[in-house]
Amino acid sequence: MAGKMLLAVLLLSVSAVFIVEGSCPNADLIAPCYCNVESGSAIVTCSSIQHTRDLENLSSHSEGYPYKEVRIVSSTLQSIPVVILEKVKMQSLVLSELNLKELFNGVPRTMSNLKTLTIQSVTLEEEFQWKYFQYTKALETLLIDHVDIPKIKPEFNQFVTHDLLKVSFAFTKTDEIQTGAMKDFRNLRSITVAHNNLQTLYRGSLPRPYNGIHLDFQYNKLSEIKENVFSDMKKLKSVYFNNNDISLLSRPSESGVYDNIDRIDLSNNPIDCSCKVQWIPEVKPKGLVGRCATPQKFRGKELVRLTADDFSECYTH
């Protein structure tokens, strides 16, 4: 009897191990969603979904199956049912090419497995709400593109986990990062708000201190780099402000803010190399990429090649 019980336990253990990694539920149980094993990891795709019950069905048949990624794509629904986040173990969730009234049908108490959330090409009838992420505590990477988010508000700081490591907003029609919107994200390593409509960037819109190494604000409508924008960013390595409308580069309010930055890309900006940038040959920021647009005598000159002699007239009275 003891031998039979031991055999049963061993069989259950083997079965459990089989389910745990790199396996899929029976295809009929999760249809119209389907699951494939790629490089030893299970990936689920739900495409052309018309009823939320199809996603609820996936959640009810996914117990014991940890997925590397779940993709919900090319569908029109009222909302994504919260059970997807509450009952399906996954490292990554991709929501792509969706038409929804609202993002979720409630505030999900997300499982701790979810590390990456990608929301792309999602059309919402209602305003994008950050409250849906207040229990998504293990999230490390948040990627949003082609979703209308005109303003990044303090609610982002209120509801999104401050353990986030990377955040990206691209093609989101964002014209403002409000003061305090990211103030407590001290673990962020990378911030991107690109291909948008930002006209002004204030220091108070970003974490303080910012312990990250990367900032990307390319393809916006910024007109100046303010004097304190890089304050309390001692680990910063790369900055991208290319393809904006930047004409003014203000003298930094603190010494040494450019010492550790390896690349500052200001290419394709109408930079005014008048007396207001006479600080550049003094500070000598390394990795500075960009050219003067005005005055005419400096047009096309690389910023890193500006010398003190170029500004001799600035010292005359």
C-alpha positions as CSV (number, residue, x, y, z in Angstrom):
1,M,0.0,0.0,0.0
2,A,2.8,2.4,0.9
3,G,4.5,1.6,-2.4
4,K,1.4,2.5,-4.3
5,M,0.9,5.7,-2.5
6,L,4.6,6.7,-3.1
7,L,4.1,5.9,-6.8
8,A,1.0,8.0,-7.0
9,V,2.8,10.9,-5.4
10,L,5.7,10.6,-7.8
11,L,3.3,10.5,-10.8
12,L,1.6,13.7,-9.5
13,S,4.9,15.4,-9.1
14,V,6.0,14.5,-12.6
15,S,2.7,15.8,-13.9
16,A,3.0,19.0,-12.0
17,V,6.5,19.6,-13.3
18,F,5.2,19.0,-16.9
19,I,2.5,21.6,-16.5
20,V,4.6,24.2,-14.8
21,E,7.0,25.2,-17.6
22,G,6.7,25.3,-21.4
23,S,3.3,23.7,-21.9
24,C,-0.1,24.7,-23.1
25,P,-3.7,23.8,-22.1
26,N,-5.7,21.6,-24.4
27,A,-6.4,23.8,-27.5
28,D,-10.1,23.1,-27.5
29,L,-10.4,24.5,-23.9
30,I,-9.0,27.9,-24.7
31,A,-10.2,28.5,-28.3
32,P,-10.5,30.9,-30.0
33,C,-7.2,31.8,-28.2
34,Y,-4.3,29.5,-29.0
35,C,-1.1,28.6,-27.4
36,N,2.4,27.9,-28.8
37,V,5.6,26.9,-27.2
38,E,8.5,29.0,-28.4
39,S,12.0,28.4,-27.1
40,G,10.6,26.4,-24.2
41,S,8.1,29.1,-23.2
42,A,4.4,29.2,-23.7
43,I,2.9,32.1,-25.5
44,V,-0.9,32.7,-25.9
45,T,-2.5,34.7,-28.6
46,C,-6.1,35.8,-28.6
47,S,-7.0,37.5,-31.9
48,S,-10.3,38.8,-33.4
49,I,-12.1,38.3,-30.0
50,Q,-15.7,39.4,-30.1
51,H,-16.9,38.3,-26.7
52,T,-15.3,38.8,-23.2
53,R,-16.4,35.3,-22.3
54,D,-13.7,34.0,-24.6
55,L,-11.0,35.7,-22.5
56,E,-12.8,34.6,-19.3
57,N,-12.7,31.1,-20.7
58,L,-8.9,31.4,-21.1
59,S,-8.5,32.4,-17.5
60,S,-10.6,29.5,-16.2
61,H,-8.5,27.0,-18.1
62,S,-5.0,28.5,-17.5
63,E,-4.5,27.4,-13.9
64,G,-1.1,25.7,-13.5
65,Y,0.1,27.1,-16.9
66,P,2.5,30.0,-16.4
67,Y,2.8,31.8,-19.7
68,K,5.8,33.9,-20.9
69,E,3.4,36.2,-22.7
70,V,-0.3,36.7,-23.4
71,R,-1.3,38.7,-26.5
72,I,-4.8,40.1,-27.0
73,V,-4.8,41.6,-30.5
74,S,-7.1,42.9,-33.3
75,S,-10.3,42.8,-31.3
76,T,-13.3,45.0,-30.5
77,L,-14.7,44.7,-27.0
78,Q,-16.3,46.7,-24.2
79,S,-13.2,46.1,-22.1
80,I,-10.6,43.5,-21.1
81,P,-12.0,41.4,-18.2
82,V,-10.0,41.8,-15.0
83,V,-9.7,38.0,-14.6
84,I,-7.0,38.0,-17.3
85,L,-4.8,39.8,-14.9
86,E,-6.1,38.2,-11.7
87,K,-6.0,34.5,-12.7
88,V,-3.6,34.1,-15.6
89,K,0.0,33.8,-14.7
90,M,2.1,35.6,-17.3
91,Q,5.4,37.5,-17.4
92,S,4.2,39.8,-20.2
93,L,0.8,41.1,-21.5
94,V,0.5,42.7,-24.9
95,L,-2.7,44.6,-25.8
96,S,-2.5,45.6,-29.5
97,E,-4.9,46.9,-32.1
98,L,-7.9,47.0,-29.9
99,N,-11.1,49.0,-29.9
100,L,-12.5,49.3,-26.4
101,K,-14.9,51.4,-24.4
102,E,-12.6,51.3,-21.4
103,L,-9.4,49.4,-20.8
104,F,-10.6,47.0,-18.1
105,N,-14.0,46.3,-16.6
106,G,-12.7,47.0,-13.1
107,V,-9.5,47.5,-11.1
108,P,-7.6,44.2,-11.3
109,R,-5.6,42.8,-8.4
110,T,-2.8,41.7,-10.7
111,M,-0.8,38.5,-10.0
112,S,2.8,39.1,-9.1
113,N,4.2,37.4,-12.2
114,L,3.4,40.3,-14.6
115,K,6.7,42.2,-15.3
116,T,6.0,43.8,-18.7
117,L,2.9,45.5,-20.0
118,T,2.7,46.7,-23.7
119,I,-0.3,48.7,-24.8
120,Q,-0.2,49.7,-28.5
121,S,-2.7,51.0,-31.0
122,V,-5.6,50.8,-28.6
123,T,-8.5,53.1,-29.1
124,L,-10.6,54.0,-26.1
125,E,-14.0,55.7,-25.9
126,E,-13.3,56.8,-22.4
127,E,-10.2,58.6,-21.0
128,F,-7.1,56.5,-20.2
129,Q,-7.2,55.7,-16.5
130,W,-4.2,55.0,-14.3
131,K,-6.3,53.6,-11.5
132,Y,-6.3,50.3,-13.2
133,F,-2.7,49.7,-12.3
134,Q,-2.8,50.4,-8.6
135,Y,-2.4,46.7,-7.7
136,T,0.1,45.9,-10.5
137,K,2.9,45.9,-8.0
138,A,5.6,43.8,-9.8
139,L,5.5,45.7,-13.1
140,E,9.0,46.6,-14.3
141,T,8.4,47.7,-17.9
142,L,5.5,49.8,-19.2
143,L,5.4,50.5,-23.0
144,I,2.6,52.6,-24.5
145,D,2.4,53.7,-28.1
146,H,-0.4,54.9,-30.4
147,V,-2.8,55.4,-27.5
148,D,-4.2,58.9,-26.8
149,I,-2.8,60.2,-23.5
150,P,-2.7,64.0,-24.0
151,K,-1.4,64.7,-20.5
152,I,0.7,62.6,-18.1
153,K,-0.9,63.6,-14.8
154,P,0.0,63.1,-11.1
155,E,-2.3,60.1,-11.1
156,F,0.5,58.3,-12.9
157,N,2.6,58.8,-9.8
158,Q,-0.3,57.9,-7.5
159,F,-1.3,54.6,-9.0
160,V,1.6,53.1,-11.0
161,T,4.2,51.1,-8.9
162,H,7.3,53.2,-8.1
163,D,9.4,50.0,-8.7
164,L,9.0,50.6,-12.4
165,L,12.3,50.4,-14.3
166,K,11.4,51.5,-17.8
167,V,8.5,53.6,-19.1
168,S,7.9,54.7,-22.7
169,F,5.2,56.9,-24.3
170,A,5.4,57.1,-28.1
171,F,2.9,58.5,-30.5
172,T,0.5,59.1,-27.6
173,K,-0.3,62.8,-28.5
174,T,1.1,63.8,-25.2
175,D,1.6,67.6,-24.9
176,E,2.4,67.9,-21.2
177,I,4.0,66.0,-18.4
178,Q,2.5,67.7,-15.4
179,T,4.5,68.6,-12.3
180,G,4.6,65.7,-9.9
181,A,3.6,63.1,-12.5
182,M,6.8,61.1,-12.0
183,K,8.2,62.5,-8.8
184,D,8.5,59.3,-6.8
185,F,9.9,57.0,-9.5
186,R,13.4,56.8,-8.1
187,N,14.0,53.3,-9.5
188,L,13.3,54.2,-13.2
189,R,16.3,53.6,-15.4
190,S,14.8,54.8,-18.7
191,I,12.1,57.4,-19.6
192,T,10.9,57.9,-23.1
193,V,8.3,60.4,-24.2
194,A,8.9,60.5,-28.0
195,H,7.1,61.4,-31.2
196,N,4.7,63.6,-29.3
197,N,3.7,67.2,-28.8
198,L,5.7,68.4,-25.7
199,Q,6.4,72.1,-25.9
200,T,8.0,72.5,-22.5
201,L,9.9,70.1,-20.1
202,Y,10.1,71.1,-16.5
203,R,12.4,69.5,-13.9
204,G,9.4,68.9,-11.7
205,S,7.9,66.7,-14.3
206,L,10.6,64.0,-13.8
207,P,11.7,62.0,-10.8
208,R,13.9,63.8,-8.3
209,P,16.5,62.4,-7.9
210,Y,16.4,60.6,-11.2
211,N,18.7,57.6,-10.9
212,G,18.2,56.5,-14.5
213,I,20.7,56.3,-17.3
214,H,18.5,57.2,-20.3
215,L,16.1,60.0,-21.3
216,D,14.5,60.2,-24.7
217,F,12.4,63.2,-25.8
218,Q,13.1,63.1,-29.5
219,Y,10.5,64.2,-32.1
220,N,8.6,66.7,-29.9
221,K,8.0,70.4,-30.1
222,L,10.4,71.5,-27.3
223,S,11.8,75.0,-27.8
224,E,14.5,75.1,-25.1
225,I,16.5,73.1,-22.6
226,K,16.0,74.7,-19.2
227,E,18.9,75.4,-16.9
228,N,17.9,72.8,-14.2
229,V,16.5,70.0,-16.4
230,F,19.5,67.7,-15.6
231,S,19.8,68.5,-11.9
232,D,19.9,65.5,-9.5
233,M,20.7,63.1,-12.4
234,K,24.1,61.9,-11.5
235,K,23.8,58.5,-13.3
236,L,22.5,59.9,-16.6
237,K,24.4,58.5,-19.6
238,S,22.4,59.2,-22.7
239,V,19.9,62.0,-23.7
240,Y,18.0,62.4,-26.9
241,F,16.4,65.7,-27.8
242,N,16.9,65.4,-31.5
243,N,14.2,66.6,-34.0
244,N,12.6,69.2,-31.8
245,D,12.3,73.0,-32.1
246,I,15.1,73.8,-29.7
247,S,16.8,77.1,-30.2
248,L,17.9,77.9,-26.6
249,L,20.3,75.9,-24.5
250,S,20.4,77.5,-21.1
251,R,23.5,77.5,-18.9
252,P,23.1,74.7,-16.4
253,S,22.2,75.9,-12.9
254,E,24.6,73.4,-11.3
255,S,28.2,72.6,-12.1
256,G,29.1,69.1,-13.2
257,V,25.7,68.1,-14.4
258,Y,27.2,67.1,-17.8
259,D,30.2,65.3,-16.5
260,N,28.8,61.8,-16.7
261,I,26.6,62.1,-19.8
262,D,28.2,60.3,-22.7
263,R,25.7,61.5,-25.4
264,I,23.4,64.5,-25.7
265,D,21.7,64.3,-29.1
266,L,20.4,67.8,-30.2
267,S,20.6,67.1,-33.9
268,N,18.0,68.6,-36.2
269,N,17.2,71.5,-34.0
270,P,17.3,75.2,-34.9
271,I,19.9,76.0,-32.2
272,D,20.8,79.7,-31.7
273,C,24.6,80.0,-31.1
274,S,24.5,83.6,-29.9
275,C,25.9,84.8,-26.6
276,K,23.4,82.7,-24.6
277,V,25.4,79.5,-25.4
278,Q,28.9,80.9,-24.6
279,W,28.9,78.5,-21.7
280,I,29.4,75.5,-24.1
281,P,33.1,75.9,-24.6
282,E,33.5,76.6,-20.9
283,V,31.7,73.6,-19.7
284,K,32.7,71.3,-22.6
285,P,29.8,68.8,-22.3
286,K,31.1,65.6,-23.9
287,G,29.0,63.7,-26.4
288,L,27.2,66.8,-27.5
289,V,25.7,66.3,-31.0
290,G,24.1,69.1,-32.9
291,R,24.8,72.1,-35.1
292,C,24.2,75.8,-35.0
293,A,21.4,77.2,-37.1
294,T,21.9,80.9,-36.3
295,P,23.6,83.3,-36.5
296,Q,24.6,83.0,-40.1
297,K,28.3,83.0,-39.4
298,F,28.0,79.8,-37.3
299,R,25.4,78.1,-39.4
300,G,26.2,74.4,-39.7
301,K,29.0,74.5,-37.1
302,E,29.1,71.6,-34.7
303,L,28.3,72.6,-31.1
304,V,31.4,70.7,-29.8
305,R,33.6,72.9,-32.1
306,L,32.5,76.2,-30.6
307,T,35.4,78.0,-28.9
308,A,35.7,80.9,-26.5
309,D,37.0,83.0,-29.3
310,D,33.6,82.5,-31.1
311,F,32.0,84.6,-28.3
312,S,34.6,87.3,-27.9
313,E,32.0,89.9,-28.9
314,C,29.9,88.8,-26.0
315,Y,32.4,90.2,-23.5
316,T,32.7,93.6,-25.1
317,H,30.7,96.5,-23.7
